[in-house]
Structure formats: C-alpha cells, structure tokens
C-alpha cells in the first residue's frame, strides 16, 4: 500500500491563498507636497491590497517601498513611543503606528496629511523647530539649589502621583497641532509645552515653579487656551491635557502648587 505524501508546493499555495483571503483593497489619499516641484500641494491616490489589521504606518511603508519611493514621512520606533509619525488621518491627529486600518473605515478612501499649524517641508514632514523651541522655553528640566545630593532626591508616592499624568508626553505634537489657537497664531506656546511645564511645576523636588509660571503668564501662554478639548482628544497617550492647562492657570491665580 502506498503512503500518501503531501505536495509541498500545493500546501504552500493553499497557505498563500488563505493569507490572501484576509486582504482587502484600500485607497489611501495622501496630500503630497514637494517644494522642488511645485508651490502647491495636491492629493494623490494609492491602491493597496492589505490586511485590515495592519497599521497605517505599514500601508505607508508599502506605498513607499513598492509604488513611490519619493513619499516622505517620519517614523522611528513604530511602537507609539517616539512620537515621530504623528499625522492627520481621516481629519484627526493620530500616530500612524498605532492606527489600525480596520478602525478607520477602509471602505472609503483613507486620507493622510501632515499635521496642521507647522510649516510642511515635504509630504507628511513638518518643521518641528517652533514646537521644540516652545518646549525648551518652559525649561523642561529639574531646577534645584544648593549642593548636589549624594543620593537620589526621594519623593513620596503621593507627590509623584500629582504630576504622573503629564510625564507620559512623547512630544509627538499631536495635541499642539490640533489646537485652533495654535493654527491661527504659532506664537502660542501650545498644549505640549504647557504639559511639560506642568510636569515640573508640580514636582515637589523642583524649585523653578515660579519661573515657569511667569513664562506661561505671558500673552502667548496659558491664557490663550480656549478649552476646546481638541488637545485631550488628540493625545495618543491619553493625557488629560486640558485639565493640566487648567491646573497651571489655577496655580498662576493662587500661586499654590
């Protein structure tokens, strides 16, 4: 009696067909801009066959690698930690590496464009220098006086909890570039800078709170906030950004922090 054998080529073909059955056809509508070619931006469609459980970042990689190598965007860790791939996806600020295709209605064209309020350099890449300058301006580091300690500066769990939420910021600019005040006036410090000031203003080990509050009391500081909650909605880390801004306002009024 002959022993049945498995046709390896047939098995591989069946596996490939099973994998392909999970793929869907998706249109990605990307806002393109190349100052070396034209001063005007335009939309360009790309058709992809892709697993809906993949991320928008995966789709952008496929487009760049297989269809148009000139497509330009930032990305690094691809795990929602570096914050470099923030962009507007279907009109909302998101991280491309955390956005699953199946969650953004792939039956319709998925629009992808650069975040607003910052100068577009090329395609999905913006000039982040104004954003980081505002961050530097609020002195986002521990300020202390006296001799350097010989051991770590200890802090109670309760004191740490006071500013725990704002330590989560990854400087992706999703909150700042979702703010209508920032869109209209790039001089506004913006939510991200205020969040990072909050992180140190309410740190019991820090002694620079008054300095930061005076910086944020400026006409381009916290009083420009209109409490629209766009920033909180846009934050990929779930930070209560609007709440943090209000706490800084309260500290300015009461000088208690």
N, C-alpha and C positions, 0 to 999 in steps of 0.2 A: 504493500500500500504506500502510495507516495505521500510525503509530508507536505502540507500546504506551506507556501512561502509568502512573505509579504513583499510586494513590489514597492521598493523604497521610493522610486520616482512617483508612483501613484499616491503613496502616503503623503509625500511632500506636497504634491499638487492639491490633495484634499485639504491639507492643513492651510495652504495658501488661500484656497477658496473660502475656507471657514473664516480666516482672518479678514479677507476682503469683504465678507458679508456684513461686517460691522462698520464698514466705512460709509460715509455719506459725502455728498457733493456740497461744498460750501463756497459761497462767493465772499471774498474779502475785498472791501472797497477801502483803499488806502489813500490818504491825502499825501501827494508827493510834492516835494519842493527841492529844487536844485538851483541855487543862485548862479551857477556857472552856465546854466542852460536858459533859464527864464526867471523873471522877477515875480511871476505869478505862480501860485500853487494850483494844482489840479488833482482830480480824483482818478484813480486807476483801479480797475477790477482785476482780480486774480481768482481763477477757479482752482479749487483743491479737492482731492478725494482724501478724506482724513477721518480718523476715529474721533467721534464726538467727545470722548473722554480725555482727549488731548487738550493742551492749553493753547491759548492764543500765541504765546511765545513759540510753541512748536510749529504752529502754522507759519509764523513769520520766518522761522528758520527754513522751512520747506520752500517758501517762496524765494528767499534769498539764495539758497543752495541750488534749486532746481529750475527757477524761472527767471529771476532778475537779480543778479549779483550786486547791482547798484543800490538796492534797497538798503537804507541806513537806519539803524536803531541802536539803542544802548541796551546791554544786558550783561550780567556777570554771574552771580551765583545761581540764578534760576530757581531759587527756593524761597523767595519772599523775604530775604534778609538784607540784601544790599540796597534795594530800593531804586536801582538804576533804570528799570524798564517801566516806569510809570508812563501811561499814555491814556488818551481818551478812546474808550472802546464803547461803541454804540452810545456816544454822547456823555459817558460817565468816566471819571478818572478811576483807573484801576491799574493794578500791576499785571502785566501780560503773563507773567509766570504763575499767577495764582488764579487766573480766569479760565475756567473750563469752557470749551466751545459749546457743550450741551446746555450750559446755563445761560446763554445769551441769544437764544432763538436763532439757531443756524439755518432755519428755513428761509430766512430773509438775509439779504446782504449784511455782513458784519462790517461796520465802519470802524476804521482805526486812524487816528490822527494824533498829532503832537499835543501835549498839554498846553493850556492857554496861559496868557499873561507873560510869557517869556519868549524872547526872540527865537524863531525857528532858524536853525543853521542849515539843516538838510533833512528832508523827510520827517522822521519822528524824533529827531535830535534837537534839543533846545539849548540855548546858552544858560547854564545854571549859575553863572557867576553872581548875578544880582541876588539870587536866592541864598547862596552861601555867604555873601557879604553881609546880608541881614542876620544870618546865623552867627557870624563872627562878631557882629556889632553888639550882641546881647551878652557877650563874654560867657560862653557856654563851658565853663570850667570852674572847679572849686577854688574859691578865694578865701584864704586864711591869713592870719597874722601870727607873729611870734615865731619861735624856733620850730624847725621841722621836727615832728614827733618821732620817737624811736620805735613806735609800733603803729598799727593801723588806727585810724580815727574811728572809734567804736560808736555804734548808733543802735538805738532800740528798734525792735520790730515795728512799734507804733510810729516812731519818727520816720522810718523808711517807707512805711505804707502811705504816709502823707503825700509823697511825690512819686509813688511807684508807677502810676499810670503813664506819666509823661516820660519815663525812662525808656519806653517802648519805641520811641520815634526812630525811624531808619532814614530820615532825610530824603524821602522819595519825592517830595514837593507836591504830592497829590492833594494835600489839604490847601496849601497856599495857592496852587494854580486852579483850585475850584472856587476861590473866593472872588465874588464880583467886585469888591472894593479893590483888590489887587489887580484885577483885569483893567480897571479904569485908572489906577494910579500905582505904578510899580514902585513908588517910594514907600508905600505902606510896608511895615516890617513883615506882615503876613503871619498866618497861624503857626507855621512850623517854628519860626524864630521865637514866638511868644511861648510856645510849648516848651522849647528848650531853655528859655529863661525861667519858666515856671519850675522846671526840674531842679534848678539850683536855688531859686528864691526860697523855696520851701524845704530845702535841705538843712537840717539842724546843724550840720557841721560847717556850713558856709557862712561867710561874713560879708559877702558882697551884695546882699539883697537890696539895700538902699540904692546902690549904684545902678543896678539893673532896673529898678523901679523908675528911677529918674530918666533912664534911657527910654523906657516904654511909656513914660508920661508925655513924651514929645508928640507933636501934632501928627506924626506918622506912626504912632504907637498904638496901644490897645484901644484908645478911644475911637479909632476908625472902624472898629468891628461893629457890624450891624446885626449880629446874632441871627444869621440866616441858616446856620447849622450845615451849610454845604461842606465845611471842613470836616465835621464829625462824620458825616455820611461818606465822605471820600476816603477817610483814613483806612488803609488796608490792615492796620494793626489794632483797630478797634479802640483807639484812644478817644476819650471824651474831650475833644479839642475845645469846643465851645465852652464847656464847663471850666476848663483850665484857664481860658481867657477871662472868664468872669471872675475867677478867683484872683487873678492878677489885678483886675480892676478894683476888686474889693480891698485887696492889700494896699493899693495906692490910696484909697479913701481913708482907710483905718490905720494904715502903717502897722498892721499886725499880720505877721506871717511866721 
